[in-house]
Amino acid sequence: MDEKLIEQLKKESILGSKFEESKYFQSFFENVFKDVYSEICDQSYRDFKISDSFITFLKAFPNGINHLGDDYGFFGIVDCISQTMNDITLWSPYDEEGDKLASWIFIGVRGDKGNIYLCCDSSSDYFGKVKEFYDGSAFMGDSLPNPTKLQTFEELCVSIINES
């Protein structure tokens, strides 16, 4: 993620502290979710990967909910993990055929009804794309648009800044 964009996001955010740099940060965070998914679904999630732009965001904004623009709030590390785990356990963790749970993480909200998810399946056409589910969840089996119509996390942040 571009440094200028990070600085702009910090200016727009209520909580904008820099996270301690660590070369192990991405693998740690990914392994937390691989363990969560594997425990719930008894499946291997070797294709699980968090996009570099979201990892950069988490390093810059690790705590709480970071409010951007008029309506958007993005979760820090703990809230991202706990919200995703709550959502997985609330909704059926399998697709229609009872197969592997789709690799999405719950990253934020828009208003009081928009739930924002990031696809973390590196083998999927949706990898690195963000989808808002209105009063719903990525784990509810909602249909997805063509992946080319979805934004990356970085594109979403730029569009939020341009709106405000």
N, C-alpha and C positions, 0 to 999 in steps of 0.2 A: 504494500500500500504506500502510496506517495507520502513523503514527509510533510509536504505542504497541506495535504488533506488531513493528516493526523493533527497538525497544529490548528487547522480550521475547526476540526471536530472538537478539540479541547476547548477552543474559544466558545463553541456553541453548547458544550456540555456543562452540567452542574458539577459533576465529579470528574475531574480531569487530571489525575495524578499518573505519573510515569511508573510503569511496572519495572521491577528489577529484571534486567536482561538475563536470559538463560538459554543456552543452546539446547537444553533439554525440555524446554517449555512445551513445544509442540508435541513431542512424543509422549510426555507425561499426560497432557490433556487428552490426546487421542486415545491413550491406553485406558484412561478413566472411562471413556465412553465405550470402548471395545469390551471392557469388563462388564459394564452395565448391560449392554445389549446381549452379550454372550450369556450372562447369568439369567436374564429374563427369557431369552429365546432358545437357549442351548444351541447356539449357532456360532460359527466363526465369522468374524467381521474383518478379514484381512484387507478388504478394500476400503475400510473406513479411513478417511483423511479429512482433516479440517483445512479449509482453504487458507492460503498464506495471508490474505487480506483480513480475514476474521481473527487469525492468531495475532496479527499486528495490532488490531483493535483491542483485543483482550490484554495484550501487554501494556498498552497505553491507558486502558480503562478497566482495571481488574475488579473493581468493587462496585457493589450496589447496582442500581439501575441508572444508566446514563441517558438523560433526556436530550434529544436532538430535535430541532425544529419545533413546530407547535404541538405535534401529536405523537412523536416517536419516542420510545424508551427501549434501549438495548441493555441486556443483562451482562453483568460482570461474570466472572468465573463461577462463583458459588451459585448464583441465581440461575445461570445457564444450565449447570449440571442438575440442580434440584428441580427446576421447572421441567426439564426434559424427562427426568426420572418420574416425576409425578404424572406427566402426560402419558408416558409409555404405560405406566401401571393403570391409569384411568381408562385408556382405550385399548382395544384389542391390538396386541403387538404383532399381528400377522396380516399378510395380504389375503385376498379372497381365497387363494388356494391353500392357506395355512402355512405358507413358506416363510422365509426369512423376513424379519422386520426391515422396512426401508430405513436407510441410514440418514435420518434427518435429526437436527438438533433445534430446540426451541430457543431462539436467540433474542426475541423481543416482542414488543407490542406496539400497536397503533391505536390510539384512543382506548375505548373500553371493550371493543369487540374484535379488533384485528390482531391475530396471533402470527408472528413472523418466524419462519423456519428456514434453515440453511441445509441444503443437501450435502452430505458428507460421504457419499458413495463414489469413490474415484473411478469406478467402472460404469457409472451412469451418465447419460447425456445431461442430467440435471446437476451434476457435480459443480459445487461452487455457486449455484444459483439460489436465489432467495424467493420464497413464495409466502404471500400473506393468505392465511385462511380466515375468512370472516366468521367469527364465532365458532371456529372449528379447529382441527388439528391435522397435522401431516399423517397422523396415525389412525384417522377415521376413515380412510379409503376414499377421500375426495378425489375427483378427477383432476389431472394436472394439464395445463396448457402445453403447447409446443415449447420445448426448452429454450428455443431461440427468442421467445417472447418474454422470458424471465430475465431479471437483472442479476448481476453478481452483487455481492455485498458492497464492494467498493462503488459500483454504479449507483446503488441505492443511496449510499451516504452522500454522494455528489448530488443526486437529485433532491435529497432532503435539504441540503445546504442551499441549492439554487431556488428552492421553493420559499425559503424563509428570508 
